[in-house]
Amino acid sequence: MEKRNVPVRKARCQGCGKDIESDGNLSGVEYVKTKRGTEMFFHRGCMDEVWKKGIV
């Protein structure tokens, strides 16, 4: 099977606005996909802040 060069996408926390760093362990990161197809990533500790702000 041939390897493809897939562009790396950075995700930003919707609660604090900081980039989500990945070291392979994403146990502290949550993911939501809305009915409109918007994908939101955020730190577990920032969950309450996500719904108070607009999309970052």
C-alpha positions in Angstrom: 0.0 0.0 0.0 1.3 3.4 -1.0 1.8 6.1 1.7 0.2 9.5 0.9 1.3 12.9 2.1 -1.7 14.1 4.1 -1.5 17.7 5.2 -1.4 18.2 8.9 -4.3 20.2 10.3 -4.0 22.0 13.6 -6.9 22.1 16.0 -7.5 25.0 18.3 -9.4 24.7 21.6 -12.7 26.4 21.4 -12.6 27.2 25.1 -9.2 28.8 25.7 -8.2 29.5 22.0 -4.8 27.7 22.4 -3.6 25.1 19.9 -4.2 21.5 20.9 -0.8 19.8 21.0 -0.8 16.1 20.1 1.7 13.6 21.5 -0.4 10.7 20.5 -2.4 10.7 23.8 -5.5 12.7 23.4 -7.2 11.6 26.6 -7.8 15.2 27.7 -9.3 16.4 24.4 -13.0 16.3 23.5 -14.6 16.4 20.0 -18.1 17.5 18.9 -19.6 17.5 15.4 -22.7 19.7 15.1 -25.7 19.1 12.9 -24.3 21.6 10.4 -21.0 19.6 10.2 -18.9 22.0 12.3 -16.1 20.1 14.1 -15.1 21.5 17.5 -12.2 20.3 19.6 -11.5 21.4 23.1 -9.7 20.5 26.3 -11.8 18.8 28.9 -11.0 21.5 31.4 -12.3 24.2 29.0 -15.7 22.5 28.4 -17.7 25.1 30.3 -16.1 27.9 28.3 -16.9 26.4 24.9 -20.6 27.2 25.0 -20.1 30.8 26.2 -17.9 31.9 23.2 -18.2 32.0 19.5 -16.2 29.6 17.3 -12.5 30.3 17.3 
